[in-house]
């Protein structure tokens, strides 16, 4: 349960706000100052100032800006979910075509990575902070739920081990594309989107190869079983003679 | 959940914790986005996601394993006198697995990582018990179905304690499946399961294995 700042008499007034909500507001306001100050306590302090709070409010957070980065990632993920949900509604209402899987995955990852563009200068710094042991549980949690969201809206209904392989593959695609984007200086990040397209195509090819291997394997096994039965019958009939 | 002032504050916004996902009206000045990181998953149902997750994951694994056990038994005893009995029980397990596949997609539950392992282990258990003869296969059935019935009963208790109204559909499914597993257990007894040599040893060993499988599948 959240603690709220209650008014007199312990009654909650209409504009009560919990501490989490306050932190949420400060961090959202702080994002505006990230391009200038980076993911730091300074950005948080500036954000607090715009809300009319004292810069000491930044003391509520870690000095390395971890919460700010995690907040940003969480917000981006929510925005992506809303976007995918809206698209899904349009398809359900028949107002849009259902995209083929590779196009869907490509568009979803591109949409999510585009949210980094305003902060791209300082994003490498953010990535390294997200990899701190202290932050890994949270950042991993956010990453896995985002990838799961994308697959859910792509229509994945697997209930076997491929549930894991699909998510692992997409995570790999997302992470590598993100790294490529950090070093991309082409206009409009076209090199990154081309890289993304190739990786998604690779993944599709890999999955079709995997199913081909499986059906070939099954055919080989059947062939061997048939051969074994034939041989054993031949042996039995020779033994009888 | 106290958030102490100072650098050691742990913002709950993204920490992994059992959240009661659901639409919660919270007046926020200036209007804010919902703070729940799990709002995209199951929020529309107002369910206690971690509990339901576990239940569906372990039940799915259980039905998957049961399918493989019967497949193993059929591979050995399929053409014997007891084949049709096993086939009929297997068909019911297939229905159960289908249902849990649907529930898994509907509630967006992750399947257990150990599925490939249960695939092999189930088949080996089924085939191994069937190699002990018809009675051995029935003994295996009795042991497994008893474990599963008990396990379903525990889940029914848990769900009823949580909120019988909210989980009415799930409760109905589990109750029906529990009754059918109980039937399988009785069929096994009818077919001389208890006459198997070393019946109690076999039964205890299998039930221990089931308990371990349930424990692991709930968590990983």
Interface residues (C-beta under 8 A of the other chain):
Chain A: X1 X2 X3 X14 X15 X16 X17 X18 X19 X20 X21 X23 X24 X25 X28 X59 X60 X61 X62 X63 X67 X70 X71 X73 X74 X75 X77 X78 X81 X85 X137 X138 X141 X142 X145 X148 X149 X152 X157 X159 X160 X161 X163 X164
Chain B: X1 X2 X3 X5 X6 X7 X9 X11 X12 X13 X14 X15 X16 X26 X27 X28 X29 X30 X32 X33 X34 X35 X37 X38 X39 X40 X41 X60 X100 X101 X104 X105 X108 X110 X111 X113 X115 X116
